Amino acid sequence: MTGGRDAPAEAEAAALARAESARTVVLVEGISDQRALETLAGRLGRDLGAEGVVIVPMGGAHAIARNLVRFGPQGAGLTVVGLCDAAEETYVRRALERAGLGAPRTRDELEGAGFFVCDEDLEDELVRATGRAAIVDLLAAHGDLGAFDTLRQQPAWRDEAFEAQVRRWLGAGARRKVEYAHHLVRAIPLDRVPRPLTAVLARADTPEREGGARTAGRRR
C-alpha cells in the first residue's frame, strides 16, 4: 500500500486500470474503504480479481458523478455498486438519478440500487464493531498505544468518548486510517462485521446473481 500525498491518486489510477477488464465496480470514497473491503473479501474466501470485481477509491464522494457516467449505462455498462458515508447520502442519491440509475428517495431504495451507507463513516462502523478491549489490544500489538494515550491526555480530547478518541487518532496520521482499516476488519468476528461492508460485497457477487445498478439489457 502506497503512502504520502500521491497515494489516493495512485490507488485510483491502479483500480481504474484493473476496471478496464472488470464486470463489477465498487465505488468507495477512499483508500481506507478499499482496504477494508479487500480485507473482508479475503476473510470471506473471495477472489475479487477472479470474479471481475474491482474496488475503486474515488478520492471523495463528489467524484461519484463522473465515475457513474464512466462505468454505468452512459459508459462501460458495468454493474456498479458502492459505499458512502452518511454525510454524502443525499449527494449519492442525486448522482445516481443523473446517471440514469434510478431515483432513490430513501435509504432502502438506495440499497436497492446497490449503494450502502456507513453511519457516520467507515471508521465509526469499524470502531463500534471492534470494541474497546480489542482496539486497545490492536494498538498495543502494533506499537501505537503510547501515541494514542498521548492524544487521550490532550485537553481537547480528555473528556471525549473512547470511540471519538479512536476516530480522531486514526484521522491524525497519513496512513493510520488505511492500515487500521485492515487491522480492524481482521479483528472483528465475521458475524459482527458492519452490515454496509458485508452488504456491498454481497451485491458485488458473481454477475449471474443480482448486482447493483446495471445497464438495461447488459446482465451477464
MODELLER restraints for C-alpha pairs under 7 A, 6 or more apart:
rsr = mdl.restraints
at = mdl.atoms
rsr.add(forms.Gaussian(group=physical.xy_distance, feature=features.Distance(at['CA:3:A'], at['CA:175:A']), mean=6.47, stdev=0.5))
rsr.add(forms.Gaussian(group=physical.xy_distance, feature=features.Distance(at['CA:4:A'], at['CA:174:A']), mean=6.88, stdev=0.5))
rsr.add(forms.Gaussian(group=physical.xy_distance, feature=features.Distance(at['CA:8:A'], at['CA:31:A']), mean=6.50, stdev=0.5))
rsr.add(forms.Gaussian(group=physical.xy_distance, feature=features.Distance(at['CA:8:A'], at['CA:59:A']), mean=6.03, stdev=0.5))
rsr.add(forms.Gaussian(group=physical.xy_distance, feature=features.Distance(at['CA:11:A'], at['CA:57:A']), mean=6.84, stdev=0.5))
rsr.add(forms.Gaussian(group=physical.xy_distance, feature=features.Distance(at['CA:12:A'], at['CA:56:A']), mean=6.04, stdev=0.5))
rsr.add(forms.Gaussian(group=physical.xy_distance, feature=features.Distance(at['CA:12:A'], at['CA:57:A']), mean=5.38, stdev=0.5))
rsr.add(forms.Gaussian(group=physical.xy_distance, feature=features.Distance(at['CA:12:A'], at['CA:58:A']), mean=6.16, stdev=0.5))
rsr.add(forms.Gaussian(group=physical.xy_distance, feature=features.Distance(at['CA:15:A'], at['CA:54:A']), mean=6.59, stdev=0.5))
rsr.add(forms.Gaussian(group=physical.xy_distance, feature=features.Distance(at['CA:15:A'], at['CA:55:A']), mean=6.66, stdev=0.5))
rsr.add(forms.Gaussian(group=physical.xy_distance, feature=features.Distance(at['CA:15:A'], at['CA:56:A']), mean=5.29, stdev=0.5))
rsr.add(forms.Gaussian(group=physical.xy_distance, feature=features.Distance(at['CA:16:A'], at['CA:56:A']), mean=6.73, stdev=0.5))
rsr.add(forms.Gaussian(group=physical.xy_distance, feature=features.Distance(at['CA:18:A'], at['CA:54:A']), mean=6.73, stdev=0.5))
rsr.add(forms.Gaussian(group=physical.xy_distance, feature=features.Distance(at['CA:19:A'], at['CA:25:A']), mean=6.92, stdev=0.5))
rsr.add(forms.Gaussian(group=physical.xy_distance, feature=features.Distance(at['CA:19:A'], at['CA:54:A']), mean=5.87, stdev=0.5))
rsr.add(forms.Gaussian(group=physical.xy_distance, feature=features.Distance(at['CA:22:A'], at['CA:52:A']), mean=4.56, stdev=0.5))
rsr.add(forms.Gaussian(group=physical.xy_distance, feature=features.Distance(at['CA:22:A'], at['CA:53:A']), mean=5.84, stdev=0.5))
rsr.add(forms.Gaussian(group=physical.xy_distance, feature=features.Distance(at['CA:22:A'], at['CA:54:A']), mean=6.40, stdev=0.5))
rsr.add(forms.Gaussian(group=physical.xy_distance, feature=features.Distance(at['CA:23:A'], at['CA:52:A']), mean=5.07, stdev=0.5))
rsr.add(forms.Gaussian(group=physical.xy_distance, feature=features.Distance(at['CA:23:A'], at['CA:53:A']), mean=6.19, stdev=0.5))
rsr.add(forms.Gaussian(group=physical.xy_distance, feature=features.Distance(at['CA:23:A'], at['CA:78:A']), mean=5.62, stdev=0.5))
rsr.add(forms.Gaussian(group=physical.xy_distance, feature=features.Distance(at['CA:23:A'], at['CA:79:A']), mean=6.40, stdev=0.5))
rsr.add(forms.Gaussian(group=physical.xy_distance, feature=features.Distance(at['CA:24:A'], at['CA:52:A']), mean=6.20, stdev=0.5))
rsr.add(forms.Gaussian(group=physical.xy_distance, feature=features.Distance(at['CA:24:A'], at['CA:53:A']), mean=4.75, stdev=0.5))
rsr.add(forms.Gaussian(group=physical.xy_distance, feature=features.Distance(at['CA:24:A'], at['CA:54:A']), mean=6.42, stdev=0.5))
rsr.add(forms.Gaussian(group=physical.xy_distance, feature=features.Distance(at['CA:24:A'], at['CA:78:A']), mean=5.70, stdev=0.5))
rsr.add(forms.Gaussian(group=physical.xy_distance, feature=features.Distance(at['CA:24:A'], at['CA:79:A']), mean=4.61, stdev=0.5))
rsr.add(forms.Gaussian(group=physical.xy_distance, feature=features.Distance(at['CA:24:A'], at['CA:80:A']), mean=5.90, stdev=0.5))
rsr.add(forms.Gaussian(group=physical.xy_distance, feature=features.Distance(at['CA:24:A'], at['CA:204:A']), mean=6.40, stdev=0.5))
rsr.add(forms.Gaussian(group=physical.xy_distance, feature=features.Distance(at['CA:25:A'], at['CA:53:A']), mean=5.84, stdev=0.5))
rsr.add(forms.Gaussian(group=physical.xy_distance, feature=features.Distance(at['CA:25:A'], at['CA:54:A']), mean=5.05, stdev=0.5))
rsr.add(forms.Gaussian(group=physical.xy_distance, feature=features.Distance(at['CA:25:A'], at['CA:55:A']), mean=5.90, stdev=0.5))
rsr.add(forms.Gaussian(group=physical.xy_distance, feature=features.Distance(at['CA:25:A'], at['CA:56:A']), mean=6.85, stdev=0.5))
rsr.add(forms.Gaussian(group=physical.xy_distance, feature=features.Distance(at['CA:25:A'], at['CA:78:A']), mean=6.99, stdev=0.5))
rsr.add(forms.Gaussian(group=physical.xy_distance, feature=features.Distance(at['CA:25:A'], at['CA:79:A']), mean=6.26, stdev=0.5))
rsr.add(forms.Gaussian(group=physical.xy_distance, feature=features.Distance(at['CA:25:A'], at['CA:80:A']), mean=5.01, stdev=0.5))
rsr.add(forms.Gaussian(group=physical.xy_distance, feature=features.Distance(at['CA:25:A'], at['CA:81:A']), mean=6.40, stdev=0.5))
rsr.add(forms.Gaussian(group=physical.xy_distance, feature=features.Distance(at['CA:26:A'], at['CA:54:A']), mean=6.14, stdev=0.5))
rsr.add(forms.Gaussian(group=physical.xy_distance, feature=features.Distance(at['CA:26:A'], at['CA:55:A']), mean=4.56, stdev=0.5))
rsr.add(forms.Gaussian(group=physical.xy_distance, feature=features.Distance(at['CA:26:A'], at['CA:56:A']), mean=5.96, stdev=0.5))
rsr.add(forms.Gaussian(group=physical.xy_distance, feature=features.Distance(at['CA:26:A'], at['CA:80:A']), mean=6.02, stdev=0.5))
rsr.add(forms.Gaussian(group=physical.xy_distance, feature=features.Distance(at['CA:26:A'], at['CA:81:A']), mean=4.92, stdev=0.5))
rsr.add(forms.Gaussian(group=physical.xy_distance, feature=features.Distance(at['CA:26:A'], at['CA:82:A']), mean=4.91, stdev=0.5))
rsr.add(forms.Gaussian(group=physical.xy_distance, feature=features.Distance(at['CA:27:A'], at['CA:55:A']), mean=6.11, stdev=0.5))
rsr.add(forms.Gaussian(group=physical.xy_distance, feature=features.Distance(at['CA:27:A'], at['CA:56:A']), mean=5.10, stdev=0.5))
rsr.add(forms.Gaussian(group=physical.xy_distance, feature=features.Distance(at['CA:27:A'], at['CA:57:A']), mean=6.33, stdev=0.5))
rsr.add(forms.Gaussian(group=physical.xy_distance, feature=features.Distance(at['CA:27:A'], at['CA:58:A']), mean=6.83, stdev=0.5))
rsr.add(forms.Gaussian(group=physical.xy_distance, feature=features.Distance(at['CA:27:A'], at['CA:81:A']), mean=6.27, stdev=0.5))
rsr.add(forms.Gaussian(group=physical.xy_distance, feature=features.Distance(at['CA:27:A'], at['CA:82:A']), mean=4.44, stdev=0.5))
rsr.add(forms.Gaussian(group=physical.xy_distance, feature=features.Distance(at['CA:27:A'], at['CA:83:A']), mean=6.41, stdev=0.5))
rsr.add(forms.Gaussian(group=physical.xy_distance, feature=features.Distance(at['CA:28:A'], at['CA:34:A']), mean=6.63, stdev=0.5))
rsr.add(forms.Gaussian(group=physical.xy_distance, feature=features.Distance(at['CA:28:A'], at['CA:56:A']), mean=6.07, stdev=0.5))
rsr.add(forms.Gaussian(group=physical.xy_distance, feature=features.Distance(at['CA:28:A'], at['CA:57:A']), mean=4.98, stdev=0.5))
rsr.add(forms.Gaussian(group=physical.xy_distance, feature=features.Distance(at['CA:28:A'], at['CA:58:A']), mean=6.13, stdev=0.5))
rsr.add(forms.Gaussian(group=physical.xy_distance, feature=features.Distance(at['CA:28:A'], at['CA:82:A']), mean=5.78, stdev=0.5))
rsr.add(forms.Gaussian(group=physical.xy_distance, feature=features.Distance(at['CA:28:A'], at['CA:83:A']), mean=5.17, stdev=0.5))
rsr.add(forms.Gaussian(group=physical.xy_distance, feature=features.Distance(at['CA:28:A'], at['CA:84:A']), mean=6.36, stdev=0.5))
rsr.add(forms.Gaussian(group=physical.xy_distance, feature=features.Distance(at['CA:29:A'], at['CA:57:A']), mean=5.45, stdev=0.5))
rsr.add(forms.Gaussian(group=physical.xy_distance, feature=features.Distance(at['CA:29:A'], at['CA:58:A']), mean=5.24, stdev=0.5))
rsr.add(forms.Gaussian(group=physical.xy_distance, feature=features.Distance(at['CA:29:A'], at['CA:59:A']), mean=5.65, stdev=0.5))
rsr.add(forms.Gaussian(group=physical.xy_distance, feature=features.Distance(at['CA:29:A'], at['CA:60:A']), mean=4.56, stdev=0.5))
rsr.add(forms.Gaussian(group=physical.xy_distance, feature=features.Distance(at['CA:29:A'], at['CA:61:A']), mean=5.15, stdev=0.5))
rsr.add(forms.Gaussian(group=physical.xy_distance, feature=features.Distance(at['CA:29:A'], at['CA:84:A']), mean=6.39, stdev=0.5))
rsr.add(forms.Gaussian(group=physical.xy_distance, feature=features.Distance(at['CA:30:A'], at['CA:57:A']), mean=4.58, stdev=0.5))
rsr.add(forms.Gaussian(group=physical.xy_distance, feature=features.Distance(at['CA:30:A'], at['CA:58:A']), mean=5.98, stdev=0.5))
rsr.add(forms.Gaussian(group=physical.xy_distance, feature=features.Distance(at['CA:30:A'], at['CA:59:A']), mean=5.19, stdev=0.5))
rsr.add(forms.Gaussian(group=physical.xy_distance, feature=features.Distance(at['CA:30:A'], at['CA:60:A']), mean=6.22, stdev=0.5))
rsr.add(forms.Gaussian(group=physical.xy_distance, feature=features.Distance(at['CA:31:A'], at['CA:57:A']), mean=5.51, stdev=0.5))
rsr.add(forms.Gaussian(group=physical.xy_distance, feature=features.Distance(at['CA:31:A'], at['CA:178:A']), mean=6.30, stdev=0.5))
rsr.add(forms.Gaussian(group=physical.xy_distance, feature=features.Distance(at['CA:32:A'], at['CA:177:A']), mean=5.79, stdev=0.5))
rsr.add(forms.Gaussian(group=physical.xy_distance, feature=features.Distance(at['CA:32:A'], at['CA:178:A']), mean=4.22, stdev=0.5))
rsr.add(forms.Gaussian(group=physical.xy_distance, feature=features.Distance(at['CA:32:A'], at['CA:181:A']), mean=5.66, stdev=0.5))
rsr.add(forms.Gaussian(group=physical.xy_distance, feature=features.Distance(at['CA:33:A'], at['CA:122:A']), mean=6.79, stdev=0.5))
rsr.add(forms.Gaussian(group=physical.xy_distance, feature=features.Distance(at['CA:34:A'], at['CA:55:A']), mean=6.00, stdev=0.5))
rsr.add(forms.Gaussian(group=physical.xy_distance, feature=features.Distance(at['CA:34:A'], at['CA:57:A']), mean=6.12, stdev=0.5))
rsr.add(forms.Gaussian(group=physical.xy_distance, feature=features.Distance(at['CA:35:A'], at['CA:178:A']), mean=6.50, stdev=0.5))
rsr.add(forms.Gaussian(group=physical.xy_distance, feature=features.Distance(at['CA:35:A'], at['CA:181:A']), mean=6.26, stdev=0.5))
rsr.add(forms.Gaussian(group=physical.xy_distance, feature=features.Distance(at['CA:35:A'], at['CA:182:A']), mean=5.98, stdev=0.5))
rsr.add(forms.Gaussian(group=physical.xy_distance, feature=features.Distance(at['CA:36:A'], at['CA:181:A']), mean=5.01, stdev=0.5))
rsr.add(forms.Gaussian(group=physical.xy_distance, feature=features.Distance(at['CA:36:A'], at['CA:182:A']), mean=5.38, stdev=0.5))
rsr.add(forms.Gaussian(group=physical.xy_distance, feature=features.Distance(at['CA:36:A'], at['CA:185:A']), mean=6.20, stdev=0.5))
rsr.add(forms.Gaussian(group=physical.xy_distance, feature=features.Distance(at['CA:37:A'], at['CA:197:A']), mean=6.56, stdev=0.5))
rsr.add(forms.Gaussian(group=physical.xy_distance, feature=features.Distance(at['CA:39:A'], at['CA:182:A']), mean=5.97, stdev=0.5))
rsr.add(forms.Gaussian(group=physical.xy_distance, feature=features.Distance(at['CA:39:A'], at['CA:185:A']), mean=6.75, stdev=0.5))
rsr.add(forms.Gaussian(group=physical.xy_distance, feature=features.Distance(at['CA:40:A'], at['CA:185:A']), mean=6.40, stdev=0.5))
rsr.add(forms.Gaussian(group=physical.xy_distance, feature=features.Distance(at['CA:48:A'], at['CA:54:A']), mean=6.80, stdev=0.5))
rsr.add(forms.Gaussian(group=physical.xy_distance, feature=features.Distance(at['CA:51:A'], at['CA:206:A']), mean=6.26, stdev=0.5))
rsr.add(forms.Gaussian(group=physical.xy_distance, feature=features.Distance(at['CA:53:A'], at['CA:204:A']), mean=6.87, stdev=0.5))
rsr.add(forms.Gaussian(group=physical.xy_distance, feature=features.Distance(at['CA:61:A'], at['CA:84:A']), mean=6.97, stdev=0.5))
rsr.add(forms.Gaussian(group=physical.xy_distance, feature=features.Distance(at['CA:61:A'], at['CA:88:A']), mean=6.60, stdev=0.5))
rsr.add(forms.Gaussian(group=physical.xy_distance, feature=features.Distance(at['CA:64:A'], at['CA:95:A']), mean=6.95, stdev=0.5))
rsr.add(forms.Gaussian(group=physical.xy_distance, feature=features.Distance(at['CA:65:A'], at['CA:95:A']), mean=5.23, stdev=0.5))
rsr.add(forms.Gaussian(group=physical.xy_distance, feature=features.Distance(at['CA:68:A'], at['CA:99:A']), mean=6.19, stdev=0.5))
rsr.add(forms.Gaussian(group=physical.xy_distance, feature=features.Distance(at['CA:69:A'], at['CA:75:A']), mean=5.67, stdev=0.5))
rsr.add(forms.Gaussian(group=physical.xy_distance, feature=features.Distance(at['CA:69:A'], at['CA:99:A']), mean=5.94, stdev=0.5))
rsr.add(forms.Gaussian(group=physical.xy_distance, feature=features.Distance(at['CA:70:A'], at['CA:76:A']), mean=6.29, stdev=0.5))
rsr.add(forms.Gaussian(group=physical.xy_distance, feature=features.Distance(at['CA:71:A'], at['CA:77:A']), mean=5.77, stdev=0.5))
rsr.add(forms.Gaussian(group=physical.xy_distance, feature=features.Distance(at['CA:71:A'], at['CA:78:A']), mean=5.64, stdev=0.5))
rsr.add(forms.Gaussian(group=physical.xy_distance, feature=features.Distance(at['CA:71:A'], at['CA:80:A']), mean=7.00, stdev=0.5))
rsr.add(forms.Gaussian(group=physical.xy_distance, feature=features.Distance(at['CA:72:A'], at['CA:78:A']), mean=5.78, stdev=0.5))
rsr.add(forms.Gaussian(group=physical.xy_distance, feature=features.Distance(at['CA:72:A'], at['CA:80:A']), mean=6.58, stdev=0.5))
rsr.add(forms.Gaussian(group=physical.xy_distance, feature=features.Distance(at['CA:72:A'], at['CA:214:A']), mean=6.74, stdev=0.5))
rsr.add(forms.Gaussian(group=physical.xy_distance, feature=features.Distance(at['CA:72:A'], at['CA:215:A']), mean=6.38, stdev=0.5))
rsr.add(forms.Gaussian(group=physical.xy_distance, feature=features.Distance(at['CA:73:A'], at['CA:214:A']), mean=6.92, stdev=0.5))
rsr.add(forms.Gaussian(group=physical.xy_distance, feature=features.Distance(at['CA:73:A'], at['CA:215:A']), mean=4.55, stdev=0.5))
rsr.add(forms.Gaussian(group=physical.xy_distance, feature=features.Distance(at['CA:77:A'], at['CA:214:A']), mean=6.64, stdev=0.5))
rsr.add(forms.Gaussian(group=physical.xy_distance, feature=features.Distance(at['CA:77:A'], at['CA:215:A']), mean=5.10, stdev=0.5))
rsr.add(forms.Gaussian(group=physical.xy_distance, feature=features.Distance(at['CA:77:A'], at['CA:218:A']), mean=6.90, stdev=0.5))
rsr.add(forms.Gaussian(group=physical.xy_distance, feature=features.Distance(at['CA:78:A'], at['CA:214:A']), mean=6.16, stdev=0.5))
rsr.add(forms.Gaussian(group=physical.xy_distance, feature=features.Distance(at['CA:78:A'], at['CA:215:A']), mean=6.81, stdev=0.5))
rsr.add(forms.Gaussian(group=physical.xy_distance, feature=features.Distance(at['CA:79:A'], at['CA:211:A']), mean=6.36, stdev=0.5))
rsr.add(forms.Gaussian(group=physical.xy_distance, feature=features.Distance(at['CA:79:A'], at['CA:212:A']), mean=5.89, stdev=0.5))
rsr.add(forms.Gaussian(group=physical.xy_distance, feature=features.Distance(at['CA:79:A'], at['CA:213:A']), mean=5.67, stdev=0.5))
rsr.add(forms.Gaussian(group=physical.xy_distance, feature=features.Distance(at['CA:79:A'], at['CA:214:A']), mean=4.72, stdev=0.5))
rsr.add(forms.Gaussian(group=physical.xy_distance, feature=features.Distance(at['CA:80:A'], at['CA:212:A']), mean=5.60, stdev=0.5))
rsr.add(forms.Gaussian(group=physical.xy_distance, feature=features.Distance(at['CA:80:A'], at['CA:213:A']), mean=5.18, stdev=0.5))
rsr.add(forms.Gaussian(group=physical.xy_distance, feature=features.Distance(at['CA:80:A'], at['CA:214:A']), mean=6.48, stdev=0.5))
rsr.add(forms.Gaussian(group=physical.xy_distance, feature=features.Distance(at['CA:81:A'], at['CA:114:A']), mean=4.69, stdev=0.5))
rsr.add(forms.Gaussian(group=physical.xy_distance, feature=features.Distance(at['CA:81:A'], at['CA:115:A']), mean=5.44, stdev=0.5))
rsr.add(forms.Gaussian(group=physical.xy_distance, feature=features.Distance(at['CA:81:A'], at['CA:200:A']), mean=6.82, stdev=0.5))
rsr.add(forms.Gaussian(group=physical.xy_distance, feature=features.Distance(at['CA:81:A'], at['CA:204:A']), mean=6.78, stdev=0.5))
rsr.add(forms.Gaussian(group=physical.xy_distance, feature=features.Distance(at['CA:81:A'], at['CA:212:A']), mean=5.05, stdev=0.5))
rsr.add(forms.Gaussian(group=physical.xy_distance, feature=features.Distance(at['CA:81:A'], at['CA:213:A']), mean=6.39, stdev=0.5))
rsr.add(forms.Gaussian(group=physical.xy_distance, feature=features.Distance(at['CA:82:A'], at['CA:114:A']), mean=6.42, stdev=0.5))
rsr.add(forms.Gaussian(group=physical.xy_distance, feature=features.Distance(at['CA:82:A'], at['CA:115:A']), mean=4.58, stdev=0.5))
rsr.add(forms.Gaussian(group=physical.xy_distance, feature=features.Distance(at['CA:82:A'], at['CA:116:A']), mean=6.33, stdev=0.5))
rsr.add(forms.Gaussian(group=physical.xy_distance, feature=features.Distance(at['CA:82:A'], at['CA:200:A']), mean=6.49, stdev=0.5))
rsr.add(forms.Gaussian(group=physical.xy_distance, feature=features.Distance(at['CA:83:A'], at['CA:115:A']), mean=5.61, stdev=0.5))
rsr.add(forms.Gaussian(group=physical.xy_distance, feature=features.Distance(at['CA:83:A'], at['CA:116:A']), mean=4.92, stdev=0.5))
rsr.add(forms.Gaussian(group=physical.xy_distance, feature=features.Distance(at['CA:83:A'], at['CA:117:A']), mean=5.90, stdev=0.5))
rsr.add(forms.Gaussian(group=physical.xy_distance, feature=features.Distance(at['CA:83:A'], at['CA:200:A']), mean=6.90, stdev=0.5))
rsr.add(forms.Gaussian(group=physical.xy_distance, feature=features.Distance(at['CA:84:A'], at['CA:116:A']), mean=6.41, stdev=0.5))
rsr.add(forms.Gaussian(group=physical.xy_distance, feature=features.Distance(at['CA:84:A'], at['CA:117:A']), mean=5.06, stdev=0.5))
rsr.add(forms.Gaussian(group=physical.xy_distance, feature=features.Distance(at['CA:84:A'], at['CA:118:A']), mean=6.12, stdev=0.5))
rsr.add(forms.Gaussian(group=physical.xy_distance, feature=features.Distance(at['CA:85:A'], at['CA:117:A']), mean=5.55, stdev=0.5))
rsr.add(forms.Gaussian(group=physical.xy_distance, feature=features.Distance(at['CA:85:A'], at['CA:118:A']), mean=4.88, stdev=0.5))
rsr.add(forms.Gaussian(group=physical.xy_distance, feature=features.Distance(at['CA:85:A'], at['CA:119:A']), mean=6.48, stdev=0.5))
rsr.add(forms.Gaussian(group=physical.xy_distance, feature=features.Distance(at['CA:85:A'], at['CA:120:A']), mean=6.00, stdev=0.5))
rsr.add(forms.Gaussian(group=physical.xy_distance, feature=features.Distance(at['CA:85:A'], at['CA:121:A']), mean=4.62, stdev=0.5))
rsr.add(forms.Gaussian(group=physical.xy_distance, feature=features.Distance(at['CA:86:A'], at['CA:117:A']), mean=5.70, stdev=0.5))
rsr.add(forms.Gaussian(group=physical.xy_distance, feature=features.Distance(at['CA:86:A'], at['CA:118:A']), mean=5.73, stdev=0.5))
rsr.add(forms.Gaussian(group=physical.xy_distance, feature=features.Distance(at['CA:86:A'], at['CA:119:A']), mean=5.45, stdev=0.5))
rsr.add(forms.Gaussian(group=physical.xy_distance, feature=features.Distance(at['CA:86:A'], at['CA:120:A']), mean=5.31, stdev=0.5))
rsr.add(forms.Gaussian(group=physical.xy_distance, feature=features.Distance(at['CA:86:A'], at['CA:121:A']), mean=6.46, stdev=0.5))
rsr.add(forms.Gaussian(group=physical.xy_distance, feature=features.Distance(at['CA:89:A'], at['CA:117:A']), mean=6.85, stdev=0.5))
rsr.add(forms.Gaussian(group=physical.xy_distance, feature=features.Distance(at['CA:93:A'], at['CA:103:A']), mean=6.86, stdev=0.5))
rsr.add(forms.Gaussian(group=physical.xy_distance, feature=features.Distance(at['CA:93:A'], at['CA:104:A']), mean=5.81, stdev=0.5))
rsr.add(forms.Gaussian(group=physical.xy_distance, feature=features.Distance(at['CA:93:A'], at['CA:110:A']), mean=6.80, stdev=0.5))
rsr.add(forms.Gaussian(group=physical.xy_distance, feature=features.Distance(at['CA:96:A'], at['CA:102:A']), mean=6.25, stdev=0.5))
rsr.add(forms.Gaussian(group=physical.xy_distance, feature=features.Distance(at['CA:96:A'], at['CA:103:A']), mean=6.79, stdev=0.5))
rsr.add(forms.Gaussian(group=physical.xy_distance, feature=features.Distance(at['CA:97:A'], at['CA:103:A']), mean=4.75, stdev=0.5))
rsr.add(forms.Gaussian(group=physical.xy_distance, feature=features.Distance(at['CA:101:A'], at['CA:213:A']), mean=5.99, stdev=0.5))
rsr.add(forms.Gaussian(group=physical.xy_distance, feature=features.Distance(at['CA:104:A'], at['CA:110:A']), mean=5.09, stdev=0.5))
rsr.add(forms.Gaussian(group=physical.xy_distance, feature=features.Distance(at['CA:113:A'], at['CA:212:A']), mean=5.31, stdev=0.5))
rsr.add(forms.Gaussian(group=physical.xy_distance, feature=features.Distance(at['CA:113:A'], at['CA:213:A']), mean=5.37, stdev=0.5))
rsr.add(forms.Gaussian(group=physical.xy_distance, feature=features.Distance(at['CA:114:A'], at['CA:200:A']), mean=6.82, stdev=0.5))
rsr.add(forms.Gaussian(group=physical.xy_distance, feature=features.Distance(at['CA:114:A'], at['CA:203:A']), mean=6.36, stdev=0.5))
rsr.add(forms.Gaussian(group=physical.xy_distance, feature=features.Distance(at['CA:114:A'], at['CA:211:A']), mean=6.95, stdev=0.5))
rsr.add(forms.Gaussian(group=physical.xy_distance, feature=features.Distance(at['CA:114:A'], at['CA:212:A']), mean=4.04, stdev=0.5))
rsr.add(forms.Gaussian(group=physical.xy_distance, feature=features.Distance(at['CA:114:A'], at['CA:213:A']), mean=6.18, stdev=0.5))
rsr.add(forms.Gaussian(group=physical.xy_distance, feature=features.Distance(at['CA:115:A'], at['CA:200:A']), mean=6.94, stdev=0.5))
rsr.add(forms.Gaussian(group=physical.xy_distance, feature=features.Distance(at['CA:116:A'], at['CA:196:A']), mean=5.35, stdev=0.5))
rsr.add(forms.Gaussian(group=physical.xy_distance, feature=features.Distance(at['CA:116:A'], at['CA:200:A']), mean=6.41, stdev=0.5))
rsr.add(forms.Gaussian(group=physical.xy_distance, feature=features.Distance(at['CA:117:A'], at['CA:196:A']), mean=6.14, stdev=0.5))
rsr.add(forms.Gaussian(group=physical.xy_distance, feature=features.Distance(at['CA:118:A'], at['CA:125:A']), mean=6.55, stdev=0.5))
rsr.add(forms.Gaussian(group=physical.xy_distance, feature=features.Distance(at['CA:118:A'], at['CA:196:A']), mean=6.16, stdev=0.5))
rsr.add(forms.Gaussian(group=physical.xy_distance, feature=features.Distance(at['CA:119:A'], at['CA:125:A']), mean=6.39, stdev=0.5))
rsr.add(forms.Gaussian(group=physical.xy_distance, feature=features.Distance(at['CA:123:A'], at['CA:167:A']), mean=6.28, stdev=0.5))
rsr.add(forms.Gaussian(group=physical.xy_distance, feature=features.Distance(at['CA:124:A'], at['CA:167:A']), mean=6.87, stdev=0.5))
rsr.add(forms.Gaussian(group=physical.xy_distance, feature=features.Distance(at['CA:125:A'], at['CA:194:A']), mean=6.10, stdev=0.5))
rsr.add(forms.Gaussian(group=physical.xy_distance, feature=features.Distance(at['CA:126:A'], at['CA:184:A']), mean=6.40, stdev=0.5))
rsr.add(forms.Gaussian(group=physical.xy_distance, feature=features.Distance(at['CA:126:A'], at['CA:194:A']), mean=6.90, stdev=0.5))
rsr.add(forms.Gaussian(group=physical.xy_distance, feature=features.Distance(at['CA:127:A'], at['CA:163:A']), mean=6.47, stdev=0.5))
rsr.add(forms.Gaussian(group=physical.xy_distance, feature=features.Distance(at['CA:129:A'], at['CA:188:A']), mean=6.61, stdev=0.5))
rsr.add(forms.Gaussian(group=physical.xy_distance, feature=features.Distance(at['CA:129:A'], at['CA:192:A']), mean=6.19, stdev=0.5))
rsr.add(forms.Gaussian(group=physical.xy_distance, feature=features.Distance(at['CA:129:A'], at['CA:193:A']), mean=6.49, stdev=0.5))
rsr.add(forms.Gaussian(group=physical.xy_distance, feature=features.Distance(at['CA:129:A'], at['CA:194:A']), mean=6.62, stdev=0.5))
rsr.add(forms.Gaussian(group=physical.xy_distance, feature=features.Distance(at['CA:130:A'], at['CA:184:A']), mean=6.56, stdev=0.5))
rsr.add(forms.Gaussian(group=physical.xy_distance, feature=features.Distance(at['CA:130:A'], at['CA:187:A']), mean=6.68, stdev=0.5))
rsr.add(forms.Gaussian(group=physical.xy_distance, feature=features.Distance(at['CA:130:A'], at['CA:188:A']), mean=5.25, stdev=0.5))
rsr.add(forms.Gaussian(group=physical.xy_distance, feature=features.Distance(at['CA:139:A'], at['CA:145:A']), mean=4.81, stdev=0.5))
rsr.add(forms.Gaussian(group=physical.xy_distance, feature=features.Distance(at['CA:148:A'], at['CA:169:A']), mean=6.43, stdev=0.5))
rsr.add(forms.Gaussian(group=physical.xy_distance, feature=features.Distance(at['CA:151:A'], at['CA:157:A']), mean=6.88, stdev=0.5))
rsr.add(forms.Gaussian(group=physical.xy_distance, feature=features.Distance(at['CA:151:A'], at['CA:169:A']), mean=6.94, stdev=0.5))
rsr.add(forms.Gaussian(group=physical.xy_distance, feature=features.Distance(at['CA:152:A'], at['CA:158:A']), mean=5.16, stdev=0.5))
rsr.add(forms.Gaussian(group=physical.xy_distance, feature=features.Distance(at['CA:152:A'], at['CA:165:A']), mean=6.53, stdev=0.5))
rsr.add(forms.Gaussian(group=physical.xy_distance, feature=features.Distance(at['CA:157:A'], at['CA:165:A']), mean=6.56, stdev=0.5))
rsr.add(forms.Gaussian(group=physical.xy_distance, feature=features.Distance(at['CA:170:A'], at['CA:176:A']), mean=5.25, stdev=0.5))
rsr.add(forms.Gaussian(group=physical.xy_distance, feature=features.Distance(at['CA:170:A'], at['CA:177:A']), mean=5.20, stdev=0.5))
rsr.add(forms.Gaussian(group=physical.xy_distance, feature=features.Distance(at['CA:171:A'], at['CA:177:A']), mean=6.22, stdev=0.5))
rsr.add(forms.Gaussian(group=physical.xy_distance, feature=features.Distance(at['CA:203:A'], at['CA:210:A']), mean=6.76, stdev=0.5))
rsr.add(forms.Gaussian(group=physical.xy_distance, feature=features.Distance(at['CA:203:A'], at['CA:211:A']), mean=4.81, stdev=0.5))
rsr.add(forms.Gaussian(group=physical.xy_distance, feature=features.Distance(at['CA:203:A'], at['CA:212:A']), mean=6.02, stdev=0.5))
rsr.add(forms.Gaussian(group=physical.xy_distance, feature=features.Distance(at['CA:204:A'], at['CA:211:A']), mean=5.83, stdev=0.5))
rsr.add(forms.Gaussian(group=physical.xy_distance, feature=features.Distance(at['CA:205:A'], at['CA:211:A']), mean=6.84, stdev=0.5))
rsr.add(forms.Gaussian(group=physical.xy_distance, feature=features.Distance(at['CA:207:A'], at['CA:220:A']), mean=5.75, stdev=0.5))
rsr.add(forms.Gaussian(group=physical.xy_distance, feature=features.Distance(at['CA:208:A'], at['CA:220:A']), mean=6.12, stdev=0.5))
